[in-house]
């Protein structure tokens, strides 16, 4: 093994290699109009992100109520943020 080969092996960085591969995959996916995953998948992914944000919001609301219980009890009939969810049945 010559000195140049040893130097090249020592310069290999897994994180750089992985990042370069991910950039290449992202570039290929953006370039092609054909999507790897069906549109229904992306609809469900967006809906799940929305549900996660709503869940976090309810945690914050509960934390605020715990921190300020006197204000919540003194306010007349405070409306909670609740919404009806329509579920489509196939």
Phi and psi in degrees as a GROMACS rama.xvg file:
@    title "Ramachandran Plot"
@    xaxis  label "Phi"
@    yaxis  label "Psi"
@TYPE xy
-85.8206  169.953  UNK-2
-64.2838  -34.1874  UNK-3
-66.3964  -39.4472  UNK-4
-64.5675  -41.1843  UNK-5
-63.2274  -42.0712  UNK-6
-64.6369  -40.8771  UNK-7
-65.4494  -38.6578  UNK-8
-66.2416  -37.671  UNK-9
-70.6013  -25.8529  UNK-10
-80.6804  -11.6244  UNK-11
-65.4159  128.795  UNK-12
-125.557  118.644  UNK-13
-59.998  -41.9588  UNK-14
-62.586  -41.9757  UNK-15
-65.0994  -42.0425  UNK-16
-61.8062  -45.0793  UNK-17
-65.2644  -43.5123  UNK-18
-62.0173  -40.1214  UNK-19
-64.2588  -40.3203  UNK-20
-64.9111  -41.6963  UNK-21
-64.9361  -42.0803  UNK-22
-60.4934  -40.6798  UNK-23
-64.5269  -42.5104  UNK-24
-64.3166  -44.4972  UNK-25
-61.68  -40.245  UNK-26
-62.9255  -43.0179  UNK-27
-64.7794  -41.1378  UNK-28
-68.1322  -35.4065  UNK-29
-71.438  -34.815  UNK-30
-70.0906  -35.4302  UNK-31
-90.965  130.822  UNK-32
-70.9083  -23.1714  UNK-33
-73.7413  124.221  UNK-34
-88.7052  145.217  UNK-35
-68.3097  -38.8358  UNK-36
-108.072  146.441  UNK-37
-69.1592  158.821  UNK-38
-60.9166  -33.0127  UNK-39
-60.1409  -36.4183  UNK-40
-60.5531  -46.3866  UNK-41
-66.9195  -33.9466  UNK-42
-62.7768  -44.4388  UNK-43
-67.628  -36.6608  UNK-44
-63.8663  -43.7836  UNK-45
-63.83  -41.3356  UNK-46
-64.4861  -38.9666  UNK-47
-69.5511  -34.713  UNK-48
-63.5895  -41.6965  UNK-49
-62.6277  -44.4082  UNK-50
-63.2807  -37.8601  UNK-51
-63.7983  -41.7232  UNK-52
-65.1917  -39.2875  UNK-53
-64.52  -37.5901  UNK-54
-64.817  -42.2533  UNK-55
-64.749  -39.5652  UNK-56
-61.8701  -39.7694  UNK-57
-66.7861  -33.6264  UNK-58
-64.3118  -43.5288  UNK-59
-63.415  -42.0071  UNK-60
-59.9337  -43.2086  UNK-61
-65.8196  -39.5412  UNK-62
-64.7017  -40.0832  UNK-63
-64.5927  -40.8555  UNK-64
-63.8883  -36.5127  UNK-65
-69.0256  -35.6308  UNK-66
-76.0031  -28.3338  UNK-67
-127.15  60.7228  UNK-68
-67.5903  -32.9472  UNK-69
-67.0008  -40.867  UNK-70
-65.3737  -39.6408  UNK-71
-66.7934  -41.6673  UNK-72
-71.1907  -31.6547  UNK-73
-79.1956  -20.0636  UNK-74
-76.9239  133.794  UNK-75
-73.2699  123.161  UNK-76
37.0687  65.8171  UNK-77
-66.8154  129.96  UNK-78
-78.6487  133.636  UNK-79
-90.651  153.583  UNK-80
-83.4968  93.6687  UNK-81
-129.375  139.947  UNK-82
-131.237  148.285  UNK-83
-77.5162  140.145  UNK-84
-109.423  124.327  UNK-85
-85.8097  130.324  UNK-86
-116.425  121.191  UNK-87
-85.1083  130.693  UNK-88
-105.525  130.12  UNK-89
